[in-house]
Amino acid sequence: MAEKRKYKKRFCKYCEAKVDFIDYKDAASLKYSLSERYKIMPRRLTGNCKRHQDMISNAIKRARSAALVPYTVTRKTVVTNPFENLR
C-alpha cells in the first residue's frame, strides 16, 4: 500500500503581515491569488485563511467589474505571461 504524501503546511501571508483590508485597485497583489487563466485560486493552494480568502475573492470580483482584471483568457490565443499587463 502506498504511503501518504506529506505536504508542507501553508500559512496565510496576510495574517503574518497583519493586513486588515485588501484593496481591489492593487492588481499587482491580487495576481498571486489568480491562476494563469485568471481564475481565483482555492485556499488549499494559496494557504490563505477563510477571512482573507473572502476578502481576496471580493477584491478580485470588484477589480473585474472595474475592468482592472479580465474575467477570462481565451483559449485560442495562448498568452505567455498574462500578468505583464497588470502594472
SELOMI-163580 format. One line per 5 residues: their letters; for each residue x, y, z of N, C-alpha, C. Coordinates in nm, 2 decimals, decimal comma, m for minus. Example, Ala and Ser with C-alpha at 12.3 -4.5 7.8 and 13.67 -1.06 7.14 Angstrom:
<zadrens>
AS	1,32 m0,57 0,78 1,23 m0,45 0,78 1,32 m0,33 0,78; 1,28 m0,22 0,71 1,37 m0,11 0,71 1,29 0,00 0,79
</zadrens>
This chain:
<zadrens>
MAEKR	0,08 m0,12 0,00 0,00 0,00 0,00 0,09 0,13 0,00; 0,05 0,22 m0,08 0,13 0,34 m0,09 0,12 0,43 0,04; 0,23 0,49 0,07 0,23 0,58 0,18 0,17 0,72 0,15; 0,11 0,78 0,25 0,06 0,91 0,23 0,17 1,01 0,21; 0,14 1,11 0,12 0,24 1,21 0,09 0,23 1,32 0,20
KYKKR	0,34 1,37 0,24 0,34 1,47 0,34 0,36 1,61 0,27; 0,27 1,70 0,29 0,28 1,83 0,23 0,32 1,93 0,33; 0,38 2,04 0,28 0,42 2,14 0,37 0,30 2,22 0,42; 0,29 2,26 0,54 0,18 2,34 0,60 0,19 2,48 0,54; 0,09 2,52 0,48 0,09 2,66 0,43 0,03 2,76 0,53
FCKYC	0,08 2,87 0,53 0,04 2,98 0,62 m0,02 3,10 0,55; m0,11 3,16 0,61 m0,17 3,28 0,54 m0,07 3,40 0,55; m0,03 3,44 0,43 0,07 3,55 0,43 0,01 3,69 0,47; m0,13 3,70 0,46 m0,19 3,82 0,50 m0,21 3,83 0,66; m0,22 3,71 0,72 m0,22 3,71 0,87 m0,09 3,74 0,92
EAKVD	0,02 3,70 0,86 0,15 3,72 0,90 0,19 3,87 0,89; 0,13 3,93 0,78 0,16 4,08 0,76 0,06 4,16 0,83; m0,04 4,10 0,90 m0,15 4,17 0,97 m0,22 4,27 0,88; m0,27 4,22 0,77 m0,35 4,30 0,67 m0,49 4,30 0,72; m0,55 4,42 0,73 m0,69 4,43 0,76 m0,78 4,45 0,64
FIDYK	m0,73 4,50 0,53 m0,81 4,53 0,42 m0,73 4,51 0,29; m0,79 4,44 0,19 m0,73 4,41 0,07 m0,79 4,50 m0,04; m0,72 4,59 m0,10 m0,77 4,69 m0,19 m0,78 4,62 m0,33; m0,89 4,65 m0,40 m0,92 4,59 m0,53 m0,84 4,67 m0,64; m0,79 4,79 m0,61 m0,72 4,87 m0,71 m0,58 4,82 m0,72
DAASL	m0,53 4,74 m0,63 m0,39 4,70 m0,63 m0,39 4,56 m0,70; m0,38 4,57 m0,83 m0,39 4,44 m0,91 m0,26 4,36 m0,90; m0,15 4,43 m0,87 m0,03 4,35 m0,86 m0,03 4,26 m0,74; m0,10 4,29 m0,63 m0,10 4,20 m0,52 m0,21 4,09 m0,54; m0,31 4,12 m0,62 m0,42 4,02 m0,65 m0,37 3,91 m0,74
KYSLS	m0,27 3,94 m0,82 m0,23 3,84 m0,92 m0,17 3,71 m0,86; m0,13 3,72 m0,73 m0,08 3,59 m0,67 m0,20 3,50 m0,63; m0,32 3,55 m0,63 m0,43 3,47 m0,60 m0,51 3,43 m0,72; m0,46 3,46 m0,84 m0,52 3,42 m0,97 m0,44 3,32 m1,04; m0,50 3,23 m1,12 m0,43 3,13 m1,20 m0,39 3,20 m1,33
ERYKI	m0,33 3,12 m1,42 m0,29 3,17 m1,55 m0,41 3,20 m1,64; m0,52 3,15 m1,61 m0,65 3,18 m1,68 m0,74 3,28 m1,60; m0,68 3,35 m1,51 m0,75 3,45 m1,43 m0,86 3,39 m1,34; m0,85 3,27 m1,30 m0,95 3,21 m1,21 m0,90 3,23 m1,07; m0,99 3,24 m0,97 m0,95 3,26 m0,83 m0,90 3,13 m0,78
MPRRL	m0,78 3,13 m0,72 m0,72 3,00 m0,67 m0,78 2,97 m0,54; m0,80 2,84 m0,51 m0,86 2,80 m0,38 m0,77 2,81 m0,26; m0,82 2,81 m0,15 m0,75 2,82 m0,02 m0,64 2,71 0,00; m0,67 2,59 m0,05 m0,58 2,48 m0,03 m0,45 2,50 m0,11; m0,45 2,58 m0,22 m0,33 2,61 m0,29 m0,26 2,74 m0,25
TGNCK	m0,34 2,84 m0,21 m0,27 2,96 m0,17 m0,23 2,96 m0,02; m0,30 2,89 0,06 m0,27 2,88 0,20 m0,34 2,99 0,28; m0,43 3,07 0,22 m0,49 3,18 0,29 m0,60 3,12 0,39; m0,62 3,20 0,50 m0,73 3,17 0,59 m0,86 3,21 0,53; m0,97 3,17 0,59 m1,10 3,19 0,53 m1,13 3,34 0,53
RHQDM	m1,10 3,41 0,63 m1,13 3,56 0,63 m1,06 3,63 0,52; m0,93 3,60 0,50 m0,86 3,67 0,39 m0,89 3,62 0,25; m0,93 3,49 0,24 m0,97 3,44 0,11 m1,10 3,50 0,07; m1,19 3,53 0,16 m1,32 3,60 0,13 m1,29 3,74 0,09; m1,19 3,81 0,16 m1,15 3,94 0,12 m1,09 3,95 m0,02
ISNAI	m1,01 3,85 m0,05 m0,94 3,84 m0,18 m1,05 3,82 m0,29; m1,14 3,73 m0,27 m1,24 3,70 m0,37 m1,33 3,82 m0,40; m1,37 3,89 m0,29 m1,44 4,02 m0,31 m1,36 4,12 m0,39; m1,23 4,13 m0,35 m1,15 4,23 m0,42 m1,13 4,20 m0,57; m1,12 4,07 m0,60 m1,10 4,03 m0,74 m1,23 4,05 m0,82
KRARS	m1,34 4,02 m0,76 m1,47 4,05 m0,82 m1,49 4,19 m0,85; m1,45 4,28 m0,75 m1,46 4,42 m0,77 m1,37 4,47 m0,88; m1,25 4,42 m0,88 m1,15 4,46 m0,98 m1,19 4,41 m1,12; m1,26 4,30 m1,13 m1,31 4,25 m1,26 m1,42 4,34 m1,31; m1,51 4,39 m1,22 m1,62 4,48 m1,26 m1,57 4,62 m1,30
AALVP	m1,45 4,66 m1,24 m1,39 4,78 m1,27 m1,30 4,77 m1,39; m1,29 4,65 m1,45 m1,20 4,63 m1,57 m1,05 4,64 m1,54; m1,01 4,61 m1,42 m0,87 4,61 m1,38 m0,81 4,47 m1,40; m0,89 4,37 m1,39 m0,85 4,23 m1,41 m0,95 4,17 m1,51; m0,91 4,10 m1,61 m1,01 4,04 m1,70 m1,08 3,92 m1,64
YTVTR	m1,20 3,89 m1,69 m1,27 3,78 m1,64 m1,21 3,65 m1,69; m1,18 3,63 m1,81 m1,12 3,51 m1,86 m1,02 3,54 m1,97; m0,94 3,44 m2,00 m0,84 3,45 m2,11 m0,89 3,35 m2,22; m0,89 3,39 m2,34 m0,94 3,30 m2,45 m0,85 3,18 m2,46; m0,90 3,07 m2,50 m0,82 2,95 m2,52 m0,74 2,95 m2,65
KTVVT	m0,80 3,03 m2,75 m0,74 3,03 m2,88 m0,61 3,10 m2,89; m0,60 3,21 m2,81 m0,47 3,29 m2,81 m0,40 3,26 m2,68; m0,29 3,19 m2,69 m0,22 3,15 m2,57 m0,13 3,27 m2,53; m0,14 3,31 m2,40 m0,06 3,42 m2,35 0,05 3,36 m2,27; 0,18 3,41 m2,30 0,29 3,35 m2,22 0,29 3,40 m2,08
NPFEN	0,27 3,53 m2,06 0,26 3,59 m1,93 0,14 3,68 m1,92; 0,03 3,63 m1,87 m0,09 3,71 m1,87 m0,09 3,83 m1,77; 0,01 3,83 m1,68 0,01 3,93 m1,57 0,10 4,05 m1,61; 0,16 4,05 m1,73 0,25 4,16 m1,76 0,17 4,29 m1,79; 0,04 4,28 m1,82 m0,04 4,40 m1,84 m0,10 4,46 m1,72
LR	m0,07 4,39 m1,60 m0,13 4,44 m1,47 m0,04 4,54 m1,40; 0,04 4,61 m1,46 0,13 4,70 m1,39 0,07 4,83 m1,36
</zadrens>
